[in-house]
Amino acid sequence: MARILRWTAAAAAALLVAGCGGGSSGGDHDEGKGPGSARENGPSSASASPSAVDLPSSLTSQRLDWHRCKATADSAAPGDEWRCTTLKVPLDWSKPDGTTIGLALIRARTTGRNRIGSLLFNFGGPGGSGVSMMPYYAATASKLRERYDLVSWDPRGVGASEGVRCRSDRDLDRSEQVDATPDTPAEEKTYLQDAADFGKGCQKAAGKLLAHVSTTDTARDMDLMRQVLGDRTMHYFGISYGTQLGGVYAHLFPQRVGRLILDAVVDPTADAVGHAQNQARGFQRALDDYLKSTGQDPQQGSRKIVELLRRIDAKPLPTSSGRKLTQTLAVTGIVLPLYSEAGWPRLTSALNSAEKGDGSQLLALADQYDERDSSGHYGTTSHSQRAISCLDDRQRPTLTQTKKLLPEFERISPVFGDFLGWDTAGWCHDWPVPGQYDTSEVGAPGAAPILLVGNTGDPATPYEGARRMADELGKGVGIELTWKGEGHGAYGNGSDCVDSAVNTYLLDGRAPKDGTVCS
């Protein structure tokens, strides 16, 4: 089964625009190995493991060995100002004295003299590598680096932090041929068996780790990270899924919240089906805006795309690579350019080419989304993404339940509804470990103000999620800023109003008025 739509990392949009660099040479190389001294005790959840004050000194007093970052199989070494290290965290947070695992961190020291502290970044997914993404995002965050060390990491189960790989490249290519919107009992059986096989592969690869890669686990990792980096409070920039992570952190440690930015906000009140419906609504809204920009009526344009997808389902299109463009790959290829308005011209070209019988451009877009290179090698974001989200989500719709949901999904989105509806049945089908909750706990009474940035044209995290996050965080905590724009995320996407508000909050501690709108 192919991954169709999830909270993809901000990198998905960045990948559409060539020319990003991994940072320049030079910069401040102060290694700063001292552990943090802050040991405030924040409240824990009802099912909490020991708070940070109960952790052994072998964790809280560990000294980080910062060194020049090395190239990986998937990315070149960043510039000289970047340093990497490994942080030890408990495998099981209920047993902090037990087995530990290593988390890969990356940092660039502040360029200014009036340092506030560390600013942690999570770019989304779940499953996105912060170690790989941080150097590419540094140009966008250059103003913030004047007062912060820029820090990111690969969360547990991701990339260089015990990254999960559940399938071989060859098996992934084979799974791309599985129909993600099955039309017959035989196709339904194949679809669900493929999903179950993926889970078995994850269990074999990850072992005990598979039960310890939840968002709550990672939020606790963050607080240990804060201590070891020497920060009294947490300063954090979360994008997409990173907003869910930030909300969970605030819930667990409200008294340790410093300045938190949540951009492209996930709706914390939605369960797994609700999130899928939100995304169906968001991607259809983005597609409608795209169609309007080309002079088409959105309803007619959507019908045309639906007909194209039906033809591809019956007879996959040839491509210049020799591979076939299936219906599932075609939908994935349509999804990627909707993450950024800059990608719309590529979508126009790809759809026109597909209408003429050539699937090469849509396949190239799908490969970019799926992290498949020209040699047939896949990245592992989707593996980690599924492992994390299936441990988080308790809801597991059955085949019968999913079929009852499909008409509502199709009403919400003629183009994407069918795919996202079926995804609720297949994504965590027969998963080896049970999910932990229906919706995220993010209530954070007493926390410092948290700035939430919503974008009215966001396809993956519809802007309504920002208001719902604000309500759940609690009165006086969530401050909502709305941008009337396009694409996934707002900061650094062309709005001086948004950028100024975010910079002022992070650099000067002054939040905009709740409900501020940037046109």
ZAGURO-303517 format. One line per 8 residues: number of its first residue (from 1); their letters; for each residue x, y, z of C-alpha. Coordinates in steps of 0.001 Angstrom, whole numbers, plus 500000, padded with zeros to 6 digits. Layout:
# ZAGURO-303517
NUM) A) X Y Z; ...
This chain:
# ZAGURO-303517
1) MARILRWT) 500000 500000 500000; 501338 503411 499112; 501303 506385 501434; 498913 508951 499962; 498519 511975 502214; 500018 512587 505616; 501370 515594 507498; 504379 515807 505267
9) AAAAAALL) 507403 517743 506463; 507894 521319 505320; 510647 519889 503147; 507963 518688 500747; 507321 522249 499721; 510987 523215 499839; 511879 520379 497474; 509805 521999 494762
17) VAGCGGGS) 512160 524949 494622; 515718 524202 493566; 518745 526061 494814; 518603 525480 498571; 522071 525276 500100; 523400 523408 503072; 524899 526476 504726; 528049 528452 504143
25) SGGDHDEG) 531439 527881 505667; 532667 529750 508695; 530691 530748 511765; 530946 530348 515504; 532421 526954 516416; 532084 527233 520208; 531295 523661 521230; 529577 524513 524543
33) KGPGSARE) 529528 521059 526170; 528136 522009 529562; 524934 520329 530715; 521894 522340 531730; 521297 523262 535327; 517547 523902 535107; 515509 521221 536879; 512015 522677 537199
41) NGPSSASA) 509360 520075 537911; 506372 520346 535578; 503107 518416 535971; 502810 515103 534183; 499856 513444 532494; 497738 510788 534177; 499736 508026 532501; 503046 509820 532856
49) SPSAVDLP) 506411 508291 533375; 508757 510012 535863; 509247 513722 535288; 512664 515164 534524; 513471 515707 538221; 513450 511898 538686; 515905 511167 535892; 519329 509718 536663
57) SSLTSQRL) 522297 512057 536440; 523747 509829 533720; 521078 511367 531495; 520686 514914 532834; 524425 515549 533229; 525627 513943 530029; 528150 516021 528097; 527545 516310 524382
65) DWHRCKAT) 530493 515754 522058; 529840 518224 519222; 531774 517481 516036; 531704 518395 512360; 528708 516801 510652; 529350 514043 508145; 527673 513258 504860; 525006 510551 504899
73) ADSAAPGD) 523720 508187 502239; 520910 510644 501476; 522537 514063 501929; 525861 515851 501651; 527689 517217 504678; 526430 520696 505649; 528652 523764 505936; 531371 524275 508512
81) EWRCTTLK) 529162 526146 510993; 527085 523015 511633; 527992 520617 514421; 526430 517233 515207; 526244 515053 518301; 524281 512209 519913; 522022 512527 522960; 521225 509490 525135
89) VPLDWSKP) 517548 509037 526041; 515679 506143 527685; 514196 503596 525309; 511242 503321 527692; 510410 506488 529602; 508756 504456 532364; 512190 502914 533002; 514634 505869 532868
97) DGTTIGLA) 517428 503786 534423; 517093 501126 531732; 518274 500741 528147; 519095 503948 526262; 519053 504869 522589; 520894 507663 520759; 519253 510681 519148; 521146 512555 516404
105) LIRARTTG) 521286 516349 516935; 522519 519198 514736; 523301 522785 515755; 524550 526086 514406; 525577 528633 517025; 523981 532075 517075; 525573 534744 514899; 524810 537528 517399
113) RNRIGSLL) 526050 538485 520847; 522720 538842 522678; 521902 535120 522826; 518521 533981 524162; 519182 530252 524038; 518514 527240 521825; 515625 527232 519342; 514535 523660 518571
121) FNFGGPGG) 512919 522896 515213; 510697 520013 514163; 509742 520160 510482; 506877 517688 510500; 506024 514275 509178; 505979 512563 511523; 509181 511007 510325; 511032 513994 508876
129) SGVSMMPY) 514768 514233 509568; 515642 517458 511345; 519364 516765 510930; 518928 516775 507145; 516413 519627 506951; 517874 522159 509401; 520766 523363 507206; 518374 523896 504272
137) YAATASKL) 515987 525891 506442; 518744 528044 507936; 518412 530772 505289; 514722 531149 506162; 515606 531304 509863; 518627 533592 509466; 516978 536435 511414; 516248 534070 514289
145) RERYDLVS) 519850 532896 514350; 520887 536380 515409; 519710 535494 518927; 519321 531723 518979; 521372 528629 518361; 519462 526768 515640; 518963 523157 516771; 517140 520186 515308
153) WDPRGVGA) 517232 516423 515633; 516065 513147 514207; 513295 511996 516566; 513375 508420 517829; 512679 505984 514993; 513756 508536 512359; 516902 508761 510228; 520072 508569 512316
161) SEGVRCRS) 518087 508043 515552; 517416 504322 515287; 515572 504977 512027; 512953 502406 511062; 513080 500767 507606; 510189 498360 507117; 510611 497364 503464; 513265 496942 500822
169) DRDLDRSE) 513328 499213 497788; 512251 496332 495570; 509264 495568 497807; 508318 499247 497845; 508267 499289 494041; 506014 496240 494086; 503679 497819 496636; 503210 500840 494364
177) QVDATPDT) 501208 498549 492082; 498657 497811 494816; 495380 499653 494206; 494864 502043 497135; 491167 502426 496224; 490190 498765 495725; 487221 498066 493478; 486767 494307 493994
185) PAEEKTYL) 486963 491844 496908; 490229 490537 495493; 491731 494047 495409; 490477 494702 498950; 492208 491547 500185; 495461 492516 498451; 495274 496055 499831; 494801 494951 503451
193) QDAADFGK) 497374 492161 503193; 499921 494647 501896; 499179 496884 504879; 499576 494013 507340; 502846 492950 505691; 504220 496463 506093; 503479 496368 509825; 505202 493003 510157
201) GCQKAAGK) 508234 494439 508398; 508330 497338 510844; 508098 494992 513813; 510940 492844 512505; 513142 495877 511807; 512410 497938 514920; 511861 495283 517588; 511173 496773 521024
209) LLAHVSTT) 511560 500319 519695; 508241 500059 517793; 506322 500459 521062; 508351 503526 522074; 508224 505980 519145; 505101 507906 520148; 504717 511673 520107; 504643 511591 523917
217) DTARDMDL) 507970 509759 523975; 509484 512389 521704; 508067 515257 523790; 509843 513802 526819; 513028 513497 524757; 512700 517208 524006; 512642 518149 527663; 515785 516147 528374
225) MRQVLGDR) 517323 517840 525334; 516416 521233 526816; 518161 520378 530084; 521327 519041 528497; 521560 522034 526140; 521424 524286 529223; 518118 526075 528613; 515851 527032 531509
233) TMHYFGIS) 512760 527005 529282; 511880 525463 525918; 512031 527680 522818; 510582 525759 519894; 509460 526109 516266; 507127 523318 515154; 505765 522946 511626; 502907 520662 510534
241) YGTQLGGV) 503107 517495 512680; 505639 519500 514712; 502673 521527 516005; 501111 518392 517463; 504447 517589 519086; 504671 521136 520460; 501149 520930 521874; 501910 517623 523606
249) YAHLFPQR) 505121 519105 525036; 503193 522084 526400; 500659 519718 527985; 503351 517668 529716; 505570 520587 530743; 503485 523812 530828; 505814 525556 533290; 508778 524998 530983
257) VGRLILDA) 507209 526635 527934; 509283 529558 526743; 508556 530910 523265; 506752 528347 521110; 505740 528854 517466; 503335 526358 515909; 503016 526896 512134; 500613 524875 509918
265) VVDPTADA) 498665 523681 512922; 497273 520157 513263; 493731 519959 514669; 494166 518308 518104; 490433 517566 518430; 490313 515267 515394; 490732 511503 515598; 492303 509477 512772
273) VGHAQNQA) 489167 509638 510615; 488712 513315 511407; 492278 514105 510358; 491755 512274 507077; 488568 514243 506441; 490337 517489 507334; 493024 516695 504783; 490479 515770 502132
281) RGFQRALD) 488916 519179 502712; 492270 520966 502721; 493662 519386 499560; 490391 519861 497685; 490390 523516 498754; 493970 523919 497501; 493104 522148 494242; 490093 524443 493762
289) DYLKSTGQ) 492342 527487 494253; 494802 526057 491749; 492047 525415 489187; 490700 528951 489631; 494207 530303 488992; 494188 528556 485594; 490792 529994 484664; 488891 526743 485222
297) DPQQGSRK) 485691 526196 487131; 486734 524109 490194; 483844 521645 489869; 484436 521061 486170; 488190 520900 486645; 487816 518353 489451; 485506 516206 487313; 488112 516248 484554
305) IVELLRRI) 490809 515056 486970; 488521 512357 488389; 487916 511064 484857; 491649 511059 484171; 492265 509048 487334; 489568 506546 486380; 491204 505995 483010; 494569 505521 484669
313) DAKPLPTS) 493024 503045 487141; 491751 500983 484200; 494963 501340 482202; 498121 502770 483817; 500030 505278 481689; 503438 504608 480162; 506399 506747 481223; 509838 507482 479850
321) SGRKLTQT) 511383 505406 482660; 509628 502237 481563; 507587 502129 484780; 503818 502524 484715; 501929 505425 486280; 499190 503854 488404; 496179 505676 489783; 497766 505770 493239
329) LAVTGIVL) 501000 507254 491899; 499019 509773 489838; 497189 511044 492933; 500500 511297 494792; 501914 513300 491877; 498970 515710 492048; 499370 516134 495803; 502983 517311 495887
337) PLYSEAGW) 502625 520555 493864; 499692 521602 496059; 502059 522018 499023; 503384 525235 497476; 501946 527743 495016; 505363 527691 493347; 504588 524121 492297; 501376 524924 490420
345) PRLTSALN) 503019 525374 486989; 504534 521891 487316; 501100 520506 488084; 499645 522131 484967; 502373 520637 482795; 502063 517196 484375; 498269 517062 484004; 498441 518217 480384
353) SAEKGDGS) 501033 515556 479646; 498940 512852 481335; 495860 513854 479321; 497966 513178 476222; 498863 509707 477496; 502301 510333 479030; 502604 509748 482784; 506278 510705 483079
361) QLLALADQ) 505818 514070 484793; 503245 512878 487325; 505481 509904 488095; 508451 512216 488681; 506370 514251 491135; 505186 511101 492900; 508768 509847 493183; 509804 513173 494686
369) YDERDSSG) 507053 512890 497292; 507934 509255 498011; 511677 510049 498206; 512516 507649 495384; 515650 508527 493424; 516496 507586 489844; 518308 504429 490975; 515167 503149 492715
377) HYGTTSHS) 516321 503895 496274; 513664 505193 498686; 514038 507374 501742; 512542 506205 505019; 510254 509082 506002; 507109 507091 505213; 508339 504137 507289; 508954 506263 510382
385) QRAISCLD) 505788 508230 509719; 503644 505145 509835; 505393 503678 512874; 504874 506887 514862; 501316 507675 513791; 500091 504092 514272; 501468 504080 517817; 499776 507423 518466
393) DRQRPTLT) 496377 506615 516920; 494094 504182 518727; 491380 504265 516056; 491421 501338 513594; 488404 501477 511227; 487396 498068 509877; 486720 497382 506213; 482965 497576 506843
401) QTKKLLPE) 483273 500833 508771; 485463 502360 506076; 482997 501519 503318; 480287 503359 505266; 482568 506400 505541; 483457 506592 501834; 480379 508578 500645; 481156 511353 503127
409) FERISPVF) 484819 511427 502060; 483788 511646 498400; 481345 514453 499221; 484132 516407 500915; 486574 515867 498043; 485725 514358 494642; 489436 514003 493826; 491068 512971 497116
417) GDFLGWDT) 488188 511664 499232; 488225 508085 497978; 491966 507743 498606; 491913 509271 502077; 488830 507277 503014; 490483 503983 502118; 493650 505147 503850; 491829 505019 507204
425) AGWCHDWP) 491375 501268 506749; 494820 500458 505439; 497253 502786 507183; 497334 500969 510543; 495596 497719 509579; 496669 494816 511791; 499428 496962 513326; 501690 494973 515704
433) VPGQYDTS) 501336 497400 518653; 498154 499116 519925; 497593 502837 519485; 497721 505095 522540; 494941 507670 522193; 492047 508916 520074; 493084 512587 520143; 496156 514402 521418
441) EVGAPGAA) 496155 515939 524891; 497401 519512 524507; 495760 521433 527327; 498447 523600 528956; 496932 525851 531635; 499498 528197 533092; 501853 528007 530132; 503340 531131 528565
449) PILLVGNT) 501578 532393 525392; 502095 530122 522370; 501838 531623 518869; 499775 529589 516376; 500027 530435 512671; 497291 529232 510313; 497176 529589 506538; 493761 529716 504835
457) GDPATPYE) 495140 527916 501759; 497029 525182 503607; 496271 521801 501983; 497714 519404 504576; 496745 521145 507830; 493605 523228 507113; 493637 526577 508875; 490705 525701 511154
465) GARRMADE) 493171 523602 513146; 494854 526719 514544; 491682 527935 516265; 490973 524484 517661; 494521 524201 518978; 494153 527621 520620; 490931 526546 522311; 492470 523282 523547
473) LGKGVGIE) 495654 524894 524876; 493521 527036 527162; 492492 530617 527755; 495340 533074 527384; 497775 530435 526090; 497035 530001 522376; 497458 533178 520294; 496137 532792 516739
481) LTWKGEGH) 497673 534517 513701; 496018 533909 510308; 497578 534359 506885; 495351 534496 503815; 497829 532689 501602; 498556 529426 499788; 500739 526427 500558; 501730 524392 503573
489) GAYGNGSD) 502945 526681 506342; 503242 530460 506513; 506590 531612 507909; 509090 532336 505163; 506496 531845 502417; 506233 535434 501247; 504257 537312 503900; 506192 540160 505519
497) CVDSAVNT) 503327 540464 507995; 503678 536860 509185; 507470 536942 509246; 507515 540181 511227; 505012 538883 513793; 506909 535632 514289; 510284 537373 514520; 508980 539915 517019
505) YLLDGRAP) 507542 537161 519202; 510667 534984 519158; 513247 537764 519339; 511486 540310 521581; 508877 538213 523376; 505923 540285 522125; 503054 538276 520636; 500541 539798 518204
513) KDGTVCS) 496957 540327 519311; 494957 537095 519230; 493001 536921 515961; 495413 539064 513921; 494990 538499 510164; 497718 538974 507547; 496310 539495 504042
